[in-house]
Amino acid sequence: MNKVLLAGRLTHDPEMRALASGKHVTQFSVATTEYAGNGKERPEYHNIVTWDRLAEICGRYLGKGQQVAIEGRIQTRTWDDDKGARHWKTEIVAGTVEMLSGRKKKDYAAESSAEPLEAAAEKDDEDAAAAAAEPMAEEVAA
């Protein structure tokens, strides 16, 4: 059985790209902590890959520092570079990603900066509705 369960924090913002086939892929790294006893901790870093719709969601909603829980499988890829040197990369292909710490800070910043604009738009709508209702009141009185 090849199954991985991790909970950790993103070390950088996810990098999303679209392939020529139209599929989306997102890559990011998650740091977990191993407790070695005597109050000592040892960080471990894991390369994560997501595909298709999950890749789009991760690219849009995840950000550096966020806590996530990941379920997936381990995959090791090998390739030879131009000089003939063999390279290995072990990564986790995620099947599910659960956000444990809410939305990204920049989403909150964008939402809070949009609030004054929304309030101004609502006020303009209310003023326009009040102005439209006033002539009707005069016509009824006449």
C-alpha positions as CSV (number, residue, x, y, z in Angstrom):
1,M,0.0,0.0,0.0
2,N,1.3,3.4,-0.9
3,K,-0.4,6.0,1.2
4,V,0.8,9.2,2.9
5,L,-0.8,11.4,5.5
6,L,0.8,14.7,6.4
7,A,0.0,17.8,8.3
8,G,2.3,20.8,8.1
9,R,2.8,24.4,6.8
10,L,3.5,25.5,3.3
11,T,7.1,26.9,2.9
12,H,6.2,29.0,-0.1
13,D,3.3,30.0,-2.3
14,P,2.2,27.2,-4.7
15,E,3.4,27.4,-8.3
16,M,0.6,26.5,-10.7
17,R,1.0,26.0,-14.5
18,A,-1.0,24.6,-17.3
19,L,0.4,21.9,-19.6
20,A,0.0,21.8,-23.3
21,S,-2.6,19.1,-22.8
22,G,-4.8,21.5,-20.9
23,K,-4.2,19.9,-17.5
24,H,-3.2,22.0,-14.5
25,V,-0.4,21.1,-12.1
26,T,0.5,22.8,-8.9
27,Q,3.7,22.2,-6.9
28,F,4.5,23.4,-3.4
29,S,6.5,22.3,-0.3
30,V,5.2,21.4,3.1
31,A,7.3,21.4,6.3
32,T,6.5,18.9,9.0
33,T,8.2,18.6,12.4
34,E,9.6,15.4,14.0
35,Y,10.0,15.5,17.7
36,A,13.2,13.8,18.7
37,G,12.8,14.0,22.5
38,N,14.5,16.3,25.0
39,G,12.6,19.2,23.5
40,K,14.5,18.9,20.2
41,E,12.6,19.2,16.9
42,R,13.8,18.3,13.4
43,P,12.0,19.8,10.4
44,E,11.3,17.7,7.3
45,Y,10.4,19.2,3.9
46,H,8.1,17.4,1.5
47,N,7.5,18.3,-2.2
48,I,3.8,18.1,-3.0
49,V,2.2,17.9,-6.5
50,T,-1.5,18.3,-7.3
51,W,-3.3,17.8,-10.6
52,D,-6.4,19.1,-12.4
53,R,-9.2,20.7,-10.3
54,L,-7.3,20.2,-7.0
55,A,-4.3,21.9,-8.6
56,E,-6.5,24.9,-9.5
57,I,-7.9,25.1,-6.0
58,C,-4.5,24.8,-4.3
59,G,-3.0,27.5,-6.6
60,R,-5.8,29.9,-5.9
61,Y,-6.4,29.4,-2.1
62,L,-3.2,28.2,-0.6
63,G,-0.3,30.5,0.5
64,K,3.0,30.4,2.4
65,G,2.6,29.6,6.1
66,Q,-0.8,28.0,5.8
67,Q,-1.4,24.8,7.6
68,V,-2.7,21.9,5.5
69,A,-3.5,18.2,5.9
70,I,-2.5,16.1,2.8
71,E,-3.4,12.6,1.8
72,G,-1.7,11.1,-1.2
73,R,0.9,8.7,-2.4
74,I,4.7,8.8,-2.8
75,Q,6.2,8.9,-6.3
76,T,9.8,8.9,-7.3
77,R,10.8,10.2,-10.7
78,T,14.1,9.8,-12.5
79,W,15.5,11.5,-15.5
80,D,18.9,12.1,-17.2
81,D,20.0,15.7,-17.9
82,D,21.9,16.9,-21.0
83,K,25.2,15.9,-19.5
84,G,24.0,12.3,-18.9
85,A,23.7,12.7,-15.1
86,R,20.8,10.8,-13.5
87,H,18.5,12.8,-11.2
88,W,15.9,11.5,-8.7
89,K,13.0,13.4,-7.2
90,T,10.7,12.0,-4.6
91,E,7.4,13.8,-4.2
92,I,3.9,13.3,-2.8
93,V,1.1,13.3,-5.3
94,A,-1.8,14.6,-3.3
95,G,-5.3,13.2,-3.7
96,T,-6.9,15.5,-1.1
97,V,-5.7,18.7,0.5
98,E,-7.5,20.2,3.5
99,M,-6.9,23.7,4.6
100,L,-6.5,23.8,8.4
101,S,-5.7,27.5,8.9
102,G,-8.3,29.3,6.8
103,R,-7.7,31.6,3.9
104,K,-4.5,33.4,2.8
105,K,-3.6,36.7,4.3
106,K,-3.7,38.4,0.9
107,D,-7.4,37.2,0.5
108,Y,-8.2,39.0,3.8
109,A,-6.3,42.1,2.7
110,A,-8.2,42.1,-0.7
111,E,-11.5,41.7,1.1
112,S,-10.9,44.4,3.6
113,S,-9.7,46.8,0.9
114,A,-12.9,46.1,-1.1
115,E,-15.2,46.8,1.9
116,P,-15.0,50.6,1.6
117,L,-15.8,50.3,-2.1
118,E,-18.8,48.1,-1.5
119,A,-20.0,50.5,1.2
120,A,-19.7,53.4,-1.2
121,A,-21.6,51.5,-3.9
122,E,-24.4,50.5,-1.5
123,K,-24.7,54.2,-0.4
124,D,-24.9,55.3,-4.0
125,D,-27.6,52.7,-4.6
126,E,-29.5,53.8,-1.6
127,D,-29.3,57.5,-2.6
128,A,-30.5,56.6,-6.1
129,A,-33.4,54.6,-4.7
130,A,-34.3,57.5,-2.4
131,A,-34.2,60.0,-5.2
132,A,-36.3,57.8,-7.4
133,A,-38.9,57.3,-4.7
134,E,-39.2,61.1,-3.9
135,P,-41.0,62.1,-7.1
136,M,-43.6,59.4,-6.6
137,A,-44.4,60.8,-3.2
138,E,-45.1,64.2,-4.7
139,E,-47.3,62.8,-7.5
140,V,-49.4,61.0,-4.9
141,A,-49.9,64.2,-2.9
142,A,-50.9,66.2,-6.0
